Amino acid sequence: MIVDTNGLSAWWLNEPGFVRHIRGADRLCVPVPALAEFRFGILKSRFREKMSAWLDDALTTTMVLVADDATTRHYAGIRLELVSAGTPIPMNDLWIAAIARQHQLPVLSRDTHFDHVPGLQRIGW
């Protein structure tokens, strides 16, 4: 499953609902856009050193997924589908959705706008 940015935050905060989901996961993946957003949040945090160390440790148990040419095809298709339906989503989440659909993985997120993406399963907590 793919961990969205708010999933990384929930993991950092050790939220029980989130932790239940990742304990049962076969594989945890973090897409580059979520990782970049979380790192930006770390830079703004007063807990910067502690969060950075936690993230480094968390990343040893995950696979970081990057965007490639195949991802761009999913991105373009999803963006057209959402714009046509009148349900666009934030740009970074569009990239996260494209990576998730490319790898056929559900997204662990509180963001309900992922529910508008055809062929994508969102798991909330």
N, CA, C and O atoms as a GROMACS GRO file, in nm:
protein
  500
    1MET      N    1   0.083  -0.117   0.000
    1MET     CA    2   0.000   0.000   0.000
    1MET      C    3   0.088   0.123   0.000
    1MET      O    4   0.203   0.120   0.044
    2ILE      N    5   0.031   0.234  -0.050
    2ILE     CA    6   0.104   0.360  -0.060
    2ILE      C    7   0.063   0.450   0.055
    2ILE      O    8  -0.056   0.467   0.083
    3VAL      N    9   0.160   0.508   0.121
    3VAL     CA   10   0.137   0.599   0.233
    3VAL      C   11   0.141   0.743   0.180
    3VAL      O   12   0.242   0.788   0.126
    4ASP      N   13   0.030   0.813   0.196
    4ASP     CA   14   0.021   0.953   0.156
    4ASP      C   15   0.089   1.041   0.261
    4ASP      O   16   0.131   0.993   0.366
    5THR      N   17   0.099   1.170   0.232
    5THR     CA   18   0.164   1.263   0.324
    5THR      C   19   0.097   1.263   0.461
    5THR      O   20   0.165   1.260   0.564
    6ASN      N   21  -0.037   1.267   0.464
    6ASN     CA   22  -0.103   1.267   0.594
    6ASN      C   23  -0.089   1.132   0.663
    6ASN      O   24  -0.102   1.122   0.785
    7GLY      N   25  -0.062   1.028   0.586
    7GLY     CA   26  -0.030   0.898   0.644
    7GLY      C   27   0.106   0.901   0.712
    7GLY      O   28   0.123   0.845   0.821
    8LEU      N   29   0.203   0.966   0.649
    8LEU     CA   30   0.334   0.981   0.713
    8LEU      C   31   0.320   1.058   0.844
    8LEU      O   32   0.383   1.023   0.944
    9SER      N   33   0.237   1.161   0.843
    9SER     CA   34   0.215   1.238   0.966
    9SER      C   35   0.149   1.152   1.074
    9SER      O   36   0.187   1.158   1.191
   10ALA      N   37   0.052   1.072   1.034
   10ALA     CA   38  -0.017   0.984   1.130
   10ALA      C   39   0.079   0.879   1.184
   10ALA      O   40   0.072   0.841   1.301
   11TRP      N   41   0.168   0.832   1.098
   11TRP     CA   42   0.268   0.733   1.140
   11TRP      C   43   0.363   0.796   1.242
   11TRP      O   44   0.391   0.738   1.346
   12TRP      N   45   0.410   0.918   1.210
   12TRP     CA   46   0.498   0.991   1.302
   12TRP      C   47   0.430   1.010   1.438
   12TRP      O   48   0.495   0.998   1.542
   13LEU      N   49   0.300   1.039   1.436
   13LEU     CA   50   0.224   1.061   1.559
   13LEU      C   51   0.177   0.931   1.625
   13LEU      O   52   0.118   0.932   1.732
   14ASN      N   53   0.206   0.819   1.557
   14ASN     CA   54   0.169   0.686   1.608
   14ASN      C   55   0.018   0.674   1.634
   14ASN      O   56  -0.025   0.618   1.735
   15GLU      N   57  -0.061   0.726   1.539
   15GLU     CA   58  -0.206   0.720   1.551
   15GLU      C   59  -0.253   0.575   1.540
   15GLU      O   60  -0.221   0.508   1.442
   16PRO      N   61  -0.327   0.526   1.638
   16PRO     CA   62  -0.367   0.385   1.642
   16PRO      C   63  -0.439   0.337   1.516
   16PRO      O   64  -0.411   0.227   1.468
   17GLY      N   65  -0.532   0.416   1.462
   17GLY     CA   66  -0.606   0.375   1.342
   17GLY      C   67  -0.515   0.354   1.223
   17GLY      O   68  -0.532   0.259   1.146
   18PHE      N   69  -0.418   0.442   1.209
   18PHE     CA   70  -0.322   0.429   1.100
   18PHE      C   71  -0.231   0.309   1.122
   18PHE      O   72  -0.209   0.229   1.031
   19VAL      N   73  -0.179   0.296   1.242
   19VAL     CA   74  -0.085   0.189   1.274
   19VAL      C   75  -0.148   0.052   1.251
   19VAL      O   76  -0.080  -0.041   1.206
   20ARG      N   77  -0.277   0.038   1.280
   20ARG     CA   78  -0.347  -0.090   1.253
   20ARG      C   79  -0.337  -0.128   1.106
   20ARG      O   80  -0.317  -0.245   1.073
   21HIS      N   81  -0.352  -0.030   1.020
   21HIS     CA   82  -0.346  -0.058   0.875
   21HIS      C   83  -0.207  -0.100   0.830
   21HIS      O   84  -0.193  -0.194   0.752
   22ILE      N   85  -0.105  -0.034   0.879
   22ILE     CA   86   0.029  -0.068   0.828
   22ILE      C   87   0.081  -0.198   0.888
   22ILE      O   88   0.166  -0.263   0.828
   23ARG      N   89   0.031  -0.236   1.004
   23ARG     CA   90   0.075  -0.364   1.063
   23ARG      C   91   0.034  -0.481   0.974
   23ARG      O   92   0.105  -0.581   0.967
   24GLY      N   93  -0.081  -0.470   0.906
   24GLY     CA   94  -0.128  -0.578   0.823
   24GLY      C   95  -0.085  -0.568   0.677
   24GLY      O   96  -0.124  -0.652   0.595
   25ALA      N   97  -0.006  -0.468   0.644
   25ALA     CA   98   0.034  -0.446   0.504
   25ALA      C   99   0.145  -0.542   0.462
   25ALA      O  100   0.239  -0.567   0.538
   26ASP      N  101   0.133  -0.593   0.340
   26ASP     CA  102   0.238  -0.677   0.282
   26ASP      C  103   0.361  -0.593   0.250
   26ASP      O  104   0.475  -0.635   0.269
   27ARG      N  105   0.335  -0.472   0.200
   27ARG     CA  106   0.442  -0.385   0.154
   27ARG      C  107   0.400  -0.240   0.173
   27ARG      O  108   0.288  -0.203   0.136
   28LEU      N  109   0.486  -0.159   0.228
   28LEU     CA  110   0.461  -0.016   0.243
   28LEU      C  111   0.546   0.060   0.144
   28LEU      O  112   0.667   0.037   0.132
   29CYS      N  113   0.482   0.152   0.073
   29CYS     CA  114   0.553   0.234  -0.025
   29CYS      C  115   0.524   0.381   0.003
   29CYS      O  116   0.415   0.417   0.045
   30VAL      N  117   0.624   0.463  -0.022
   30VAL     CA  118   0.609   0.608  -0.008
   30VAL      C  119   0.642   0.669  -0.144
   30VAL      O  120   0.754   0.654  -0.193
   31PRO      N  121   0.545   0.737  -0.206
   31PRO     CA  122   0.575   0.802  -0.334
   31PRO      C  123   0.655   0.930  -0.312
   31PRO      O  124   0.638   0.999  -0.212
   32VAL      N  125   0.742   0.961  -0.406
   32VAL     CA  126   0.830   1.076  -0.394
   32VAL      C  127   0.754   1.206  -0.361
   32VAL      O  128   0.802   1.282  -0.277
   33PRO      N  129   0.637   1.235  -0.423
   33PRO     CA  130   0.569   1.360  -0.386
   33PRO      C  131   0.530   1.366  -0.238
   33PRO      O  132   0.541   1.472  -0.176
   34ALA      N  133   0.486   1.255  -0.181
   34ALA     CA  134   0.451   1.253  -0.038
   34ALA      C  135   0.576   1.271   0.047
   34ALA      O  136   0.573   1.342   0.148
   35LEU      N  137   0.683   1.208   0.007
   35LEU     CA  138   0.809   1.221   0.080
   35LEU      C  139   0.859   1.365   0.078
   35LEU      O  140   0.904   1.418   0.180
   36ALA      N  141   0.850   1.429  -0.038
   36ALA     CA  142   0.893   1.569  -0.050
   36ALA      C  143   0.807   1.661   0.036
   36ALA      O  144   0.859   1.751   0.102
   37GLU      N  145   0.675   1.640   0.034
   37GLU     CA  146   0.586   1.722   0.116
   37GLU      C  147   0.617   1.705   0.265
   37GLU      O  148   0.618   1.802   0.341
   38PHE      N  149   0.641   1.580   0.306
   38PHE     CA  150   0.669   1.554   0.446
   38PHE      C  151   0.802   1.618   0.487
   38PHE      O  152   0.813   1.675   0.596
   39ARG      N  153   0.902   1.607   0.400
   39ARG     CA  154   1.032   1.669   0.430
   39ARG      C  155   1.018   1.822   0.442
   39ARG      O  156   1.084   1.884   0.525
   40PHE      N  157   0.932   1.880   0.361
   40PHE     CA  158   0.906   2.024   0.371
   40PHE      C  159   0.846   2.055   0.508
   40PHE      O  160   0.886   2.152   0.574
   41GLY      N  161   0.751   1.973   0.551
   41GLY     CA  162   0.692   1.990   0.683
   41GLY      C  163   0.795   1.978   0.794
   41GLY      O  164   0.790   2.052   0.893
   42ILE      N  165   0.888   1.886   0.778
   42ILE     CA  166   0.994   1.870   0.877
   42ILE      C  167   1.077   1.997   0.889
   42ILE      O  168   1.111   2.040   0.999
   43LEU      N  169   1.109   2.058   0.775
   43LEU     CA  170   1.190   2.180   0.777
   43LEU      C  171   1.122   2.294   0.852
   43LEU      O  172   1.189   2.381   0.907
   44LYS      N  173   0.989   2.292   0.854
   44LYS     CA  174   0.915   2.398   0.924
   44LYS      C  175   0.889   2.364   1.071
   44LYS      O  176   0.841   2.448   1.147
   45SER      N  177   0.921   2.242   1.110
   45SER     CA  178   0.885   2.194   1.244
   45SER      C  179   0.990   2.229   1.349
   45SER      O  180   1.110   2.236   1.319
   46ARG      N  181   0.945   2.250   1.471
   46ARG     CA  182   1.039   2.268   1.581
   46ARG      C  183   1.099   2.135   1.625
   46ARG      O  184   1.193   2.132   1.704
   47PHE      N  185   1.042   2.023   1.574
   47PHE     CA  186   1.093   1.888   1.605
   47PHE      C  187   1.177   1.834   1.488
   47PHE      O  188   1.185   1.712   1.468
   48ARG      N  189   1.238   1.922   1.414
   48ARG     CA  190   1.308   1.888   1.290
   48ARG      C  191   1.406   1.771   1.307
   48ARG      O  192   1.401   1.676   1.228
   49GLU      N  193   1.493   1.775   1.405
   49GLU     CA  194   1.592   1.669   1.421
   49GLU      C  195   1.528   1.535   1.456
   49GLU      O  196   1.564   1.431   1.400
   50LYS      N  197   1.434   1.538   1.547
   50LYS     CA  198   1.366   1.415   1.588
   50LYS      C  199   1.285   1.355   1.473
   50LYS      O  200   1.287   1.234   1.452
   51MET      N  201   1.215   1.441   1.398
   51MET     CA  202   1.136   1.393   1.284
   51MET      C  203   1.224   1.339   1.172
   51MET      O  204   1.191   1.238   1.110
   52SER      N  205   1.336   1.406   1.147
   52SER     CA  206   1.429   1.359   1.043
   52SER      C  207   1.483   1.221   1.077
   52SER      O  208   1.491   1.133   0.991
   53ALA      N  209   1.520   1.203   1.202
   53ALA     CA  210   1.571   1.072   1.245
   53ALA      C  211   1.462   0.966   1.234
   53ALA      O  212   1.486   0.854   1.190
   54TRP      N  213   1.339   1.003   1.275
   54TRP     CA  214   1.228   0.908   1.264
   54TRP      C  215   1.205   0.870   1.118
   54TRP      O  216   1.188   0.752   1.087
   55LEU      N  217   1.204   0.970   1.028
   55LEU     CA  218   1.179   0.943   0.887
   55LEU      C  219   1.287   0.853   0.829
   55LEU      O  220   1.256   0.759   0.756
   56ASP      N  221   1.412   0.879   0.860
   56ASP     CA  222   1.520   0.793   0.811
   56ASP      C  223   1.498   0.648   0.853
   56ASP      O  224   1.519   0.556   0.775
   57ASP      N  225   1.455   0.630   0.977
   57ASP     CA  226   1.428   0.496   1.027
   57ASP      C  227   1.306   0.434   0.957
   57ASP      O  228   1.309   0.318   0.918
   58ALA      N  229   1.200   0.513   0.942
   58ALA     CA  230   1.078   0.463   0.877
   58ALA      C  231   1.106   0.422   0.732
   58ALA      O  232   1.050   0.324   0.684
   59LEU      N  233   1.190   0.496   0.665
   59LEU     CA  234   1.218   0.465   0.524
   59LEU      C  235   1.294   0.334   0.506
   59LEU      O  236   1.297   0.280   0.396
   60THR      N  237   1.356   0.282   0.612
   60THR     CA  238   1.424   0.153   0.601
   60THR      C  239   1.322   0.039   0.590
   60THR      O  240   1.358  -0.073   0.551
   61THR      N  241   1.196   0.066   0.623
   61THR     CA  242   1.093  -0.038   0.617
   61THR      C  243   0.996  -0.016   0.501
   61THR      O  244   0.894  -0.084   0.491
   62THR      N  245   1.028   0.079   0.413
   62THR     CA  246   0.940   0.111   0.301
   62THR      C  247   1.019   0.110   0.170
   62THR      O  248   1.142   0.104   0.167
   63MET      N  249   0.942   0.116   0.062
   63MET     CA  250   1.002   0.131  -0.070
   63MET      C  251   0.960   0.269  -0.121
   63MET      O  252   0.841   0.300  -0.122
   64VAL      N  253   1.055   0.350  -0.163
   64VAL     CA  254   1.024   0.481  -0.220
   64VAL      C  255   0.994   0.461  -0.369
   64VAL      O  256   1.075   0.405  -0.443
   65LEU      N  257   0.877   0.509  -0.410
   65LEU     CA  258   0.836   0.494  -0.550
   65LEU      C  259   0.853   0.628  -0.622
   65LEU      O  260   0.806   0.731  -0.576
   66VAL      N  261   0.920   0.623  -0.736
   66VAL     CA  262   0.946   0.743  -0.815
   66VAL      C  263   0.855   0.747  -0.937
   66VAL      O  264   0.795   0.646  -0.975
   67ALA      N  265   0.846   0.863  -0.997
   67ALA     CA  266   0.771   0.879  -1.121
   67ALA      C  267   0.864   0.850  -1.239
   67ALA      O  268   0.980   0.891  -1.239
   68ASP      N  269   0.810   0.781  -1.338
   68ASP     CA  270   0.885   0.754  -1.461
   68ASP      C  271   0.793   0.778  -1.580
   68ASP      O  272   0.684   0.832  -1.564
   69ASP      N  273   0.835   0.738  -1.698
   69ASP     CA  274   0.754   0.762  -1.817
   69ASP      C  275   0.617   0.696  -1.806
   69ASP      O  276   0.517   0.755  -1.847
   70ALA      N  277   0.611   0.576  -1.752
   70ALA     CA  278   0.481   0.508  -1.736
   70ALA      C  279   0.391   0.588  -1.642
   70ALA      O  280   0.270   0.594  -1.663
   71THR      N  281   0.449   0.648  -1.539
   71THR     CA  282   0.372   0.728  -1.444
   71THR      C  283   0.308   0.847  -1.516
   71THR      O  284   0.194   0.883  -1.486
   72THR      N  285   0.381   0.907  -1.609
   72THR     CA  286   0.328   1.025  -1.679
   72THR      C  287   0.203   0.990  -1.759
   72THR      O  288   0.114   1.074  -1.776
   73ARG      N  289   0.197   0.868  -1.809
   73ARG     CA  290   0.078   0.825  -1.885
   73ARG      C  291  -0.042   0.813  -1.791
   73ARG      O  292  -0.153   0.854  -1.826
   74HIS      N  293  -0.020   0.757  -1.672
   74HIS     CA  294  -0.127   0.749  -1.572
   74HIS      C  295  -0.169   0.889  -1.528
   74HIS      O  296  -0.288   0.918  -1.516
   75TYR      N  297  -0.070   0.975  -1.504
   75TYR     CA  298  -0.096   1.112  -1.462
   75TYR      C  299  -0.188   1.182  -1.563
   75TYR      O  300  -0.290   1.239  -1.526
   76ALA      N  301  -0.149   1.176  -1.689
   76ALA     CA  302  -0.225   1.245  -1.793
   76ALA      C  303  -0.368   1.191  -1.801
   76ALA      O  304  -0.464   1.268  -1.813
   77GLY      N  305  -0.382   1.059  -1.795
   77GLY     CA  306  -0.514   0.999  -1.802
   77GLY      C  307  -0.601   1.036  -1.683
   77GLY      O  308  -0.718   1.070  -1.699
   78ILE      N  309  -0.544   1.030  -1.565
   78ILE     CA  310  -0.619   1.064  -1.443
   78ILE      C  311  -0.658   1.211  -1.446
   78ILE      O  312  -0.772   1.246  -1.415
   79ARG      N  313  -0.564   1.297  -1.483
   79ARG     CA  314  -0.593   1.441  -1.485
   79ARG      C  315  -0.707   1.472  -1.581
   79ARG      O  316  -0.796   1.550  -1.548
   80LEU      N  317  -0.706   1.410  -1.699
   80LEU     CA  318  -0.815   1.431  -1.795
   80LEU      C  319  -0.947   1.381  -1.740
   80LEU      O  320  -1.050   1.448  -1.752
   81GLU      N  321  -0.946   1.262  -1.679
   81GLU     CA  322  -1.069   1.206  -1.621
   81GLU      C  323  -1.126   1.298  -1.513
   81GLU      O  324  -1.246   1.322  -1.509
   82LEU      N  325  -1.039   1.348  -1.427
   82LEU     CA  326  -1.087   1.432  -1.316
   82LEU      C  327  -1.133   1.569  -1.363
   82LEU      O  328  -1.234   1.619  -1.314
   83VAL      N  329  -1.060   1.630  -1.456
   83VAL     CA  330  -1.101   1.760  -1.508
   83VAL      C  331  -1.234   1.746  -1.582
   83VAL      O  332  -1.323   1.830  -1.568
   84SER      N  333  -1.248   1.639  -1.660
   84SER     CA  334  -1.374   1.616  -1.734
   84SER      C  335  -1.491   1.595  -1.640
   84SER      O  336  -1.604   1.635  -1.670
   85ALA      N  337  -1.465   1.532  -1.526
   85ALA     CA  338  -1.570   1.507  -1.428
   85ALA      C  339  -1.594   1.627  -1.335
   85ALA      O  340  -1.688   1.626  -1.255
   86GLY      N  341  -1.509   1.728  -1.345
   86GLY     CA  342  -1.522   1.845  -1.258
   86GLY      C  343  -1.475   1.819  -1.116
   86GLY      O  344  -1.521   1.883  -1.022
   87THR      N  345  -1.382   1.722  -1.102
   87THR     CA  346  -1.332   1.687  -0.968
   87THR      C  347  -1.179   1.686  -0.964
   87THR      O  348  -1.119   1.586  -0.924
   88PRO      N  349  -1.116   1.797  -1.004
   88PRO     CA  350  -0.968   1.798  -0.999
   88PRO      C  351  -0.919   1.786  -0.855
   88PRO      O  352  -0.989   1.820  -0.760
   89ILE      N  353  -0.797   1.737  -0.840
   89ILE     CA  354  -0.736   1.722  -0.708
   89ILE      C  355  -0.602   1.798  -0.707
   89ILE      O  356  -0.550   1.832  -0.813
   90PRO      N  357  -0.547   1.824  -0.589
   90PRO     CA  358  -0.418   1.894  -0.583
   90PRO      C  359  -0.309   1.821  -0.663
   90PRO      O  360  -0.308   1.699  -0.673
   91MET      N  361  -0.218   1.899  -0.718
   91MET     CA  362  -0.116   1.846  -0.809
   91MET      C  363  -0.032   1.734  -0.749
   91MET      O  364  -0.013   1.631  -0.814
   92ASN      N  365   0.018   1.752  -0.628
   92ASN     CA  366   0.099   1.645  -0.569
   92ASN      C  367   0.016   1.518  -0.549
   92ASN      O  368   0.067   1.407  -0.566
   93ASP      N  369  -0.111   1.534  -0.513
   93ASP     CA  370  -0.196   1.416  -0.496
   93ASP      C  371  -0.226   1.350  -0.630
   93ASP      O  372  -0.248   1.229  -0.636
   94LEU      N  373  -0.227   1.430  -0.736
   94LEU     CA  374  -0.243   1.372  -0.870
   94LEU      C  375  -0.124   1.282  -0.902
   94LEU      O  376  -0.142   1.174  -0.958
   95TRP      N  377  -0.004   1.326  -0.868
   95TRP     CA  378   0.115   1.242  -0.889
   95TRP      C  379   0.110   1.116  -0.801
   95TRP      O  380   0.145   1.007  -0.846
   96ILE      N  381   0.066   1.133  -0.677
   96ILE     CA  382   0.053   1.018  -0.587
   96ILE      C  383  -0.047   0.918  -0.644
   96ILE      O  384  -0.023   0.798  -0.642
   97ALA      N  385  -0.160   0.968  -0.694
   97ALA     CA  386  -0.261   0.882  -0.755
   97ALA      C  387  -0.206   0.809  -0.877
   97ALA      O  388  -0.233   0.690  -0.897
   98ALA      N  389  -0.128   0.880  -0.959
   98ALA     CA  390  -0.071   0.818  -1.079
   98ALA      C  391   0.026   0.707  -1.041
   98ALA      O  392   0.025   0.600  -1.103
   99ILE      N  393   0.108   0.730  -0.942
   99ILE     CA  394   0.203   0.628  -0.896
   99ILE      C  395   0.126   0.509  -0.839
   99ILE      O  396   0.161   0.393  -0.864
  100ALA      N  397   0.022   0.537  -0.762
  100ALA     CA  398  -0.058   0.429  -0.702
  100ALA      C  399  -0.127   0.346  -0.809
  100ALA      O  400  -0.126   0.223  -0.803
  101ARG      N  401  -0.187   0.413  -0.906
  101ARG     CA  402  -0.256   0.338  -1.012
  101ARG      C  403  -0.157   0.260  -1.098
  101ARG      O  404  -0.186   0.148  -1.140
  102GLN      N  405  -0.042   0.318  -1.124
  102GLN     CA  406   0.061   0.250  -1.201
  102GLN      C  407   0.102   0.119  -1.134
  102GLN      O  408   0.118   0.016  -1.201
  103HIS      N  409   0.118   0.122  -1.004
  103HIS     CA  410   0.162   0.004  -0.930
  103HIS      C  411   0.048  -0.080  -0.875
  103HIS      O  412   0.069  -0.180  -0.806
  104GLN      N  413  -0.075  -0.037  -0.907
  104GLN     CA  414  -0.196  -0.108  -0.863
  104GLN      C  415  -0.197  -0.130  -0.712
  104GLN      O  416  -0.220  -0.240  -0.663
  105LEU      N  417  -0.170  -0.020  -0.639
  105LEU     CA  418  -0.167  -0.024  -0.493
  105LEU      C  419  -0.269   0.073  -0.436
  105LEU      O  420  -0.292   0.180  -0.494
  106PRO      N  421  -0.332   0.038  -0.324
  106PRO     CA  422  -0.423   0.132  -0.259
  106PRO      C  423  -0.344   0.244  -0.192
  106PRO      O  424  -0.226   0.228  -0.160
  107VAL      N  425  -0.412   0.357  -0.171
  107VAL     CA  426  -0.350   0.472  -0.104
  107VAL      C  427  -0.407   0.482   0.037
  107VAL      O  428  -0.529   0.486   0.056
  108LEU      N  429  -0.320   0.486   0.134
  108LEU     CA  430  -0.358   0.502   0.274
  108LEU      C  431  -0.357   0.653   0.301
  108LEU      O  432  -0.251   0.713   0.317
  109SER      N  433  -0.478   0.712   0.306
  109SER     CA  434  -0.489   0.857   0.316
  109SER      C  435  -0.622   0.898   0.377
  109SER      O  436  -0.721   0.826   0.367
  110ARG      N  437  -0.622   1.014   0.439
  110ARG     CA  438  -0.746   1.075   0.487
  110ARG      C  439  -0.810   1.161   0.380
  110ARG      O  440  -0.925   1.202   0.395
  111ASP      N  441  -0.740   1.188   0.272
  111ASP     CA  442  -0.790   1.277   0.167
  111ASP      C  443  -0.895   1.206   0.081
  111ASP      O  444  -0.863   1.118   0.001
  112THR      N  445  -1.020   1.247   0.100
  112THR     CA  446  -1.130   1.180   0.027
  112THR      C  447  -1.131   1.213  -0.121
  112THR      O  448  -1.201   1.146  -0.198
  113HIS      N  449  -1.056   1.314  -0.165
  113HIS     CA  450  -1.056   1.343  -0.308
  113HIS      C  451  -0.992   1.229  -0.388
  113HIS      O  452  -1.014   1.220  -0.509
  114PHE      N  453  -0.915   1.142  -0.323
  114PHE     CA  454  -0.863   1.024  -0.394
  114PHE      C  455  -0.977   0.932  -0.436
  114PHE      O  456  -0.962   0.853  -0.529
  115ASP      N  457  -1.092   0.942  -0.369
  115ASP     CA  458  -1.207   0.858  -0.404
  115ASP      C  459  -1.262   0.890  -0.543
  115ASP      O  460  -1.335   0.809  -0.600
  116HIS      N  461  -1.228   1.006  -0.598
  116HIS     CA  462  -1.274   1.045  -0.731
  116HIS      C  463  -1.188   0.986  -0.843
  116HIS      O  464  -1.224   0.995  -0.960
  117VAL      N  465  -1.076   0.925  -0.808
  117VAL     CA  466  -0.984   0.872  -0.909
  117VAL      C  467  -1.028   0.732  -0.949
  117VAL      O  468  -1.024   0.640  -0.868
  118PRO      N  469  -1.071   0.716  -1.075
  118PRO     CA  470  -1.114   0.584  -1.120
  118PRO      C  471  -0.999   0.482  -1.110
  118PRO      O  472  -0.885   0.512  -1.144
  119GLY      N  473  -1.032   0.362  -1.065
  119GLY     CA  474  -0.933   0.256  -1.058
  119GLY      C  475  -0.838   0.268  -0.940
  119GLY      O  476  -0.735   0.200  -0.936
  120LEU      N  477  -0.871   0.354  -0.844
  120LEU     CA  478  -0.784   0.373  -0.728
  120LEU      C  479  -0.863   0.346  -0.601
  120LEU      O  480  -0.975   0.395  -0.584
  121GLN      N  481  -0.804   0.269  -0.512
  121GLN     CA  482  -0.868   0.242  -0.383
  121GLN      C  483  -0.799   0.325  -0.276
  121GLN      O  484  -0.677   0.326  -0.266
  122ARG      N  485  -0.880   0.396  -0.198
  122ARG     CA  486  -0.828   0.472  -0.084
  122ARG      C  487  -0.868   0.400   0.043
  122ARG      O  488  -0.982   0.356   0.058
  123ILE      N  489  -0.774   0.388   0.134
  123ILE     CA  490  -0.801   0.330   0.265
  123ILE      C  491  -0.786   0.444   0.366
  123ILE      O  492  -0.680   0.506   0.376
  124GLY      N  493  -0.891   0.470   0.439
  124GLY     CA  494  -0.888   0.576   0.540
  124GLY      C  495  -0.879   0.516   0.679
  124GLY      O  496  -0.890   0.395   0.696
  125TRP      N  497  -0.859   0.599   0.775
  125TRP     CA  498  -0.856   0.554   0.914
  125TRP      C  499  -0.923   0.658   1.002
  125TRP      O  500  -0.932   0.640   1.123
   0.00000   0.00000   0.00000
